[in-house]
């Protein structure tokens, strides 16, 4: 490890401790990640993004703290955050295992069970580089329609990544949401729970990172895990079910709750994601 003076000095201002060395970390799709070696021998992870919105990192820090307060799935400790960067506890990557997957399923169920006051949050957030509207709603059907599906469908159309036929199919299923989703109290969601945001640590635990946290339906987190895959996912889901059983038919609703992340990907990347979202929606018409 070498020492990047600008990065080190900024971290020292936030942490109040000396940074001995720094090293780039590969894998970040949005922010630049740097490993910090601190004077006490510990390590931390620092994320930076030029010209980020003022609340970009502080919002993520708040989400991490909120998830950690549930006492369920492991979450890195927030060491410092401001409008320029986020610094969290370093998690040494390890290998996935069946035992870790089973524990993660139980712990994720506990995180969800900690709940939220309403569907949504008291402020908007971010998912990837995109704003995430979180104004609260009384029902999940309403929140999922007007805060998750429709905003990203409009953005995908505006960017030329979804056509009129795809939009019409998705809008048709939105109208049917009250009869399709079960009535449950809001769960404490990670909000962007794809495989890349589950870090398997050398300590044998699965850690939640990079959240877009809010109060929502717990099937959304599970649907996103299923959409992009996760090692030992059947074991995770079995352990989850044993801890806090899901409502009947949750497997059949997975594609319904995958429409949102598919539209987010359509907004970010284009490609065939809007077509996939429309095919998922068509299954419920």
N, C-alpha and C positions, 0 to 999 in steps of 0.2 A: 504494500500500500504506500502511496505517496501522499502528499498533502496539498490540496487545492486551497490556496489562501483565502479566496473570496468565499467559497463554500464553508470553510472551517470557521472563519470569523463570524459569518452570519449565524452558524449553529451555536457558536460560543455565546453570542449575545442572547439567544433564546434559552440556552441550557444553563448558563452560568458556570460552565466547566470547560476545561481545555480539550480541544480536539487534536489528537496526536497524529492521525492519518486519515485519509479519505480514499475511497475506491469506487469507480462506477459500478452500478448493478444493472445487468441486462434484464430485459423482459417487460419494462414499462411501456405501455402503448400510448400514454398521454403525457404523464409527467416524467421528468428526469429523476432517476433514483440514484442515491449515493450512500454508500456505507460509511459510517463514521466510527473511528476507533477513539474512545474517550480516555481521559487520563486515569480513570479508575479501573481500566482494563475491560470495561464493557463495550458493547457496540450498539449503534442505533442506525435507523434508516431515515434518510432525509429525502423528501420529495419536493421538487421545485418545478414551476411552469412559468415561463416568461409571459407577461401580460395576462395572467389569470384574473378572473373576476375577484373582487376584493374579499368575498366570503367563500371562495372556492375551497381553500384548505381549512378554514375554521369550521365550515359546515361539515366537512369530512371528520374533523376531530370530534365535533359534537356527536356525530353518528357513532363513531367508535366508542365514545364514553357511554352513550345510551345503550348500546349493545352489551358492553362490558358489565353495566349495572344489572343486567338480567341474571348474571351468575350462571349462564348456560355455556354456550360455545366459547372457546378461547378467543380473545381479542387482544391484539398488541396494545400495550399501555401507551397513551399519548404523552410525550415528553415535552412537546412545545408546538405551537402553531400560531401563525399570523397570516396576513394577506399575501405573503411571499412564499411560504413554505410550511411543510408539516414534518415533524420529527417524531418517530415512534420507536418503541422497543424493537430491537433486531431479533428476528426469528430465524434461527439457523435451519435451512431447508433439510428435510430428510426424505424418507421413502414412505409411500402410503402402505397401509397394512389393513387386514381385515379387522383387527382389534381396534385400530384407530377409527376405522369407518363405523363400527358399531358404537363406539363412544361418541363419535360426532353426531350420529343419528339421535342419540339420547339427549346430547347437549343442545342440539339445534331445536329439538322439541321444547326444551326448557326455556330457551331464548324466546321462542314464539309465545310460549305460555305466559311470559312476563307481561305481555299485552301492551296496549297503548290506549290513550284516552279516547281517541277518535280515529276514523279512517283518514289518514293524511298526517300532517305535521303543522307546527305553528309557524313554519317558514318554508319557502321553496328551497330546493336543493339542486343537485346536478347528477346526471347519469352519463358517464363519459364526459364529453365536452358540452353536452346539451343541458339546458335548464330543465329542471324536474318540478312541475307544478304540484304543490302539496296542500293547497287549500282544502280544508276538511269537508267531509260529506257525512250524511247520516247513515248511508248504506254502502256496502261494498259495490253493488251493481252501479250505483250512481258514480262513485269515486272512480271505479275502473273505467267507466265509459268516458267521463268528462275530464279526468286528470291523467289517464294513462293511454287509452287507445286513440281517442279522437285528436288530441294535440299532435301526436306523432304521425298519425295518418295525414293530417293537413300538411305537416312539415315535409313528409315524404313526397306528397303530391307537388308542393311548391318547389321542391328540388328536382322534380322530374323523375323520381325514383318509384312512383306508384301511378298506375293509370286509373281511368274512371271506372272501369269494370271491377278492378280489384277494390277500389274504394267503396263501390256500391255493395259489394259482398260483405265487407267488413262493417259498414254502417248498418246493414240489415241484421247482423248478429248482435250489434250493440243494442238495438231496439229490443232484443229478446233477453238481455242479460238478467233482468229481475226474476225470470222464471228458470234461469239456468244455473245460477250460483247459490249455494246453500247459505243460510243465515248463520253467521258466526260473529262473535265479538272480534274487534281488531287485534291482530297479533303484532308482535314486535319484529319487524322484518329487516333483513339485511338489505333487500331491495335490488341488488344487482348480483345475485348469487349464481354466477356461472363458475365453471371449473377453475378458471384463472384467478378467482377471488377466494379460493380455498387453498391455503398453504399448509402442506403436510410438513410438520416440524420434526427435527431430529429427536425431539423429546417424546415422540409417539402420539402427538395430538394434531388435530386438524384445526387450523386457525382461520378466523374470518378476517379478511382484509378488504380495503377499498369499498366501503359500503355506500349505498344511496338510501339510507335508512328512513323508514316512516311506518305508520300504523296501517296495516293492510290485511289481506286474506293470506293465511299461511300457505295455501296451495300455490301462490305465485312463486315463492322461493323454491319450492320443490319442483314446480314446472320448469323453472329456469335451469335447475340442476339437470333435469332430464333432457332439456333441449340440447345442451352442448356437452353432455356427458360428464361423468365423474368416476374415478376409480372406485370399484366396490359399491356402486350406487344402490343395487338391490339390498345390500347389507345395511346401508345407511337408512333406507326407507323402511326396512323391516324393524330396525331398532327404534326409529321414530314412531312407527305405528304401535309398537309395544308400549311406548312411553305415553303417548297422547294420540289415541286413534283418530284418524281422519274420517270425515263424513263419507257415507256410501257414495260410490261413483267418482271418487277423486281421480282415479286413473283416467276415466273417460273425460274429465274436465281439464286434463293437462294441456291439451292443444288450445283450449279456450284461453288459458292463462299464459300461453306462449305467444299469443298475438302481440302483446305489448313489447316483449323484448325483440321479437322479429321486426316490428316497426321501428324500434330504436336503431337496430342494425341497418334497416333500410335507410334511415336518415343519415347515419354515419357513413355507410359504405355503398349504398345502392345495390347493385347486383340483383340477385333473385330473391331477396328477403321479403319484399312486399308481396311477391307471388306466393311465397310460402305462408305468409300471414293470411292471405286470402284463401288459400287451400285449407288452412286450419279453421278459419271462420266458416267456410262452406260446410264443414262437417256438422255444424249445429243448426243448419237451416232446413 
